[in-house]
C-alpha cells in the first residue's frame, strides 16, 4: 500500500512538473500560458521550429512576457535572419545549438545576428552553443563591396549585460561589438561582462570596444580574425569625441592567429 501511494505521489509530482514546464516542440497551449503570464520560462520551439527559417520562433519567444527564453537543441541548425533582444531577458542556448545566419539574408549594411540597442538587464548563456554567420558570402555580390558591420553580437547603448559561454564564428564584422547608440541622446554602454566566450574567424575584429564604462572580459579567446583591417583580436577604437573607455578589464584572455594585432588601440 505504501509503495502504491508513493508511486501515485511520484506520478502526481511528474504531472505537475510537466504542466509547469512543457517540453520542446510546437505548443500553442504553452504559448498562451506565456502570454497570460502563467509561465515565466519559455521554450522557443513552442512557437514552431522551422528548419528553413526559424527567425519567427526565436523572435516571438524573446518578444513574449517570459523572463527566461530557452533555445533548445533540435538536432539541426536554427537558421535565422537578424534577431533583436529586449530588456529584462535571460536567453539560454542549450548545448549543441547552432544558430546560423540564413544564406542570402543580412543584405542591409547593419544587419547583425543578435542586436541590443538601448536595452538593459540581459543575460545570454550558451555553453556548448555556437552563433555563426557567413562572412565569406558577404564579400561577394549581391552584397556591397565594403562589408564590416555584420556583427555576431552588437551591444549599443546597453547596460547591465552578461554574456557567458558563447562561441561566435564567421561574422561579417566583429564577433562582439560594444559601443554607443545613435538613437536620441548619446548613450554609451555600461556594466558589461563577457565571460568564457570564443570569438573566432570574424571579418573585422574578435571584439570592438568603442564606448563603454565598466567592461569585464575574462576567460575568453579571440582568434582567427581575417578580413577588413585591423583584423585584431580586440580593437579599442572610440571614433567620436563624446565616446569614452572607462574601467575596461581583460583578464585571462587568449589572442591568437589573428591577421592583425592581438590587441589594437586607436587614439
C-alpha positions in Angstrom: 0.0 0.0 0.0 2.8 2.4 0.9 4.6 1.6 -2.4 1.3 2.3 -4.3 0.9 5.7 -2.5 4.5 6.5 -3.2 4.0 5.7 -6.9 0.9 7.8 -7.1 2.7 10.7 -5.4 5.6 10.5 -7.9 3.2 10.4 -10.8 1.3 13.4 -9.4 4.6 15.4 -9.0 5.7 14.4 -12.5 2.3 15.5 -14.0 2.6 18.8 -12.0 6.1 19.4 -13.3 5.1 18.6 -16.9 2.2 21.1 -16.6 4.5 23.8 -15.3 7.4 23.3 -17.7 6.2 21.7 -21.0 8.8 20.0 -23.2 10.1 21.3 -26.5 8.1 21.3 -29.8 5.2 23.3 -31.2 2.9 24.0 -28.3 0.2 26.7 -28.7 -1.2 26.0 -25.2 2.2 26.8 -23.6 2.4 30.0 -25.8 -1.0 31.0 -24.5 0.2 30.4 -20.9 3.3 32.6 -21.5 1.0 35.4 -22.9 -1.2 35.1 -19.9 1.8 35.4 -17.5 1.4 31.9 -16.2 4.8 30.7 -17.3 8.0 32.7 -16.7 10.2 30.3 -18.7 9.5 29.7 -22.4 11.0 27.4 -25.0 11.4 29.0 -28.4 10.3 25.8 -30.1 6.8 26.3 -28.7 6.3 28.9 -31.4 7.1 26.3 -34.0 10.6 25.3 -35.2 11.0 25.8 -38.9 14.2 24.2 -40.4 14.1 26.6 -43.3 13.7 29.9 -41.3 13.4 29.8 -37.5 13.6 33.5 -37.0 10.0 34.0 -36.1 10.1 31.4 -33.3 13.1 32.9 -31.6 11.9 36.5 -32.0 8.4 35.7 -30.8 9.8 34.0 -27.7 12.1 37.0 -27.0 9.2 39.4 -27.5 6.9 37.4 -25.2 6.3 38.0 -21.5 8.7 35.2 -20.5 11.6 36.3 -18.2 13.7 33.3 -19.5 13.8 32.1 -23.1 15.4 28.7 -23.9 16.6 27.9 -27.4 16.6 24.1 -27.4 18.8 21.7 -29.3 16.7 20.4 -32.2 19.2 18.2 -34.0 19.7 20.8 -36.8 20.6 24.5 -37.1 18.3 27.4 -36.2 18.5 29.3 -39.5 17.7 32.9 -38.8 17.6 36.4 -40.1 18.6 39.3 -37.7 17.4 38.8 -34.1 16.7 41.7 -31.7 16.9 41.5 -28.0 14.7 43.2 -25.3 15.4 44.4 -21.8 14.9 42.2 -18.8 15.7 39.0 -20.6 17.6 35.8 -19.8 18.3 34.0 -23.1 19.7 30.5 -22.8 21.1 28.4 -25.8 21.2 24.7 -24.9 24.5 22.7 -25.5 24.8 21.7 -29.2 22.6 24.5 -30.5 23.8 26.1 -33.7 22.2 29.5 -34.6 23.2 30.0 -38.2 22.7 33.1 -40.3 20.3 32.2 -43.1 22.0 32.1 -46.5 21.2 35.1 -48.8 19.9 37.2 -45.9 21.6 40.0 -44.0 21.5 42.3 -47.0 21.4 45.6 -45.1 24.7 47.1 -44.0 24.0 47.0 -40.3 22.3 43.6 -40.1 23.7 41.6 -37.2 22.9 38.2 -35.8 21.9 39.4 -32.3 21.4 43.1 -31.5 20.6 45.0 -28.3 20.2 48.8 -28.7 19.4 50.9 -25.6 18.5 47.7 -23.7 19.3 46.7 -20.1 19.4 43.7 -17.8 20.1 41.0 -20.3 21.8 37.7 -19.6 22.9 35.4 -22.5 24.2 32.0 -21.8 25.3 29.4 -24.3 27.9 26.9 -23.0 28.3 24.5 -25.8 26.3 26.6 -28.3 27.5 28.4 -31.5 26.4 31.6 -33.2 27.6 31.6 -36.7 27.4 33.8 -39.7 28.6 33.5 -43.3 31.4 36.1 -43.7 32.7 34.7 -47.0 29.3 35.1 -48.6 29.3 38.8 -47.6 32.5 39.5 -49.5 30.8 38.9 -52.9 27.8 40.2 -54.8 24.9 40.8 -54.2 26.5 42.2 -51.0 28.1 45.7 -51.1 31.8 45.8 -51.9 32.7 47.1 -48.4 31.3 44.9 -45.6 32.4 45.1 -42.0 29.4 45.8 -39.8 27.6 42.5 -39.7 28.5 41.6 -36.1 27.7 38.4 -34.3 26.5 40.3 -31.2 26.0 44.0 -31.2 25.5 45.9 -27.9 24.9 49.6 -28.4 23.9 52.0 -25.5 23.1 49.0 -23.4 23.6 48.4 -19.7 24.0 45.5 -17.2 24.6 42.8 -19.8 26.1 39.4 -19.0 27.3 37.1 -21.8 28.6 33.7 -20.9 29.8 30.6 -22.7 29.1 31.5 -26.3 31.1 30.7 -29.4 30.7 33.3 -32.1 32.0 32.5 -35.5 32.4 33.9 -39.0 30.6 37.2 -38.6 30.8 39.8 -41.4 32.2 42.3 -38.9 33.1 41.8 -35.3 32.3 38.8 -33.2 31.2 41.2 -30.5 30.7 45.0 -30.8 30.3 47.2 -27.8 29.5 50.9 -28.3 27.0 53.7 -28.1 23.6 54.0 -29.7 22.8 56.5 -32.3 19.2 57.0 -31.1 18.3 60.2 -29.4 20.8 61.5 -26.8 24.2 59.9 -26.9 24.4 56.8 -24.6 27.4 54.6 -24.2 27.2 51.1 -22.9 27.8 50.4 -19.2 28.4 47.4 -16.9 29.1 44.7 -19.5 30.6 41.3 -18.6 31.8 38.8 -21.3 32.9 35.5 -19.8 34.0 32.1 -21.1 33.4 33.1 -24.8 35.2 32.2 -28.0 35.2 34.7 -30.9 36.7 33.0 -34.0 37.1 33.6 -37.7 35.4 37.0 -37.7 35.9 39.5 -40.6 37.0 42.7 -38.8 37.7 42.1 -35.1 37.2 39.5 -32.5 35.7 42.2 -30.4 35.5 46.0 -30.9 35.1 48.4 -28.0 34.2 52.0 -28.9 32.2 53.4 -26.0 31.7 51.7 -22.6 32.1 52.2 -18.9 32.8 49.2 -16.7 33.7 46.3 -19.0 35.0 43.0 -17.8 36.1 40.4 -20.4 37.5 37.2 -18.8 38.5 33.7 -19.8 37.8 34.4 -23.5 39.6 33.5 -26.7 39.8 35.8 -29.7 41.2 34.0 -32.7 41.4 33.7 -36.5 40.3 37.2 -37.3 40.8 37.9 -41.0 39.3 40.3 -43.5 38.9 44.1 -43.1 41.7 45.7 -41.1 42.9 46.0 -38.5 41.8 42.3 -38.2 42.7 42.3 -34.5 41.7 40.2 -31.6 40.4 43.3 -29.8 40.2 46.8 -31.1 39.8 49.8 -28.7 38.5 52.4 -31.1 36.4 55.4 -29.9 35.6 57.3 -33.1 33.7 60.3 -31.7 34.8 62.9 -29.1 31.9 62.0 -26.8 32.8 58.3 -26.7 34.8 57.0 -23.8 36.5 53.9 -22.5 36.4 53.7 -18.7 37.4 50.8 -16.4 37.9 48.2 -19.2 39.4 45.0 -17.9 40.5 42.0 -20.0 41.5 39.1 -17.7 43.0 35.7 -18.6 42.1 36.0 -22.3 43.9 34.5 -25.3 44.6 36.3 -28.6 45.9 34.0 -31.3 46.2 33.5 -35.0 44.7 36.9 -35.9 45.8 38.5 -39.2 46.4 41.8 -37.3 47.5 42.5 -33.7 46.2 40.6 -30.7 45.2 44.0 -29.2 44.9 47.2 -31.2 44.4 50.7 -29.6 43.5 53.6 -31.8 43.6 57.1 -30.3 
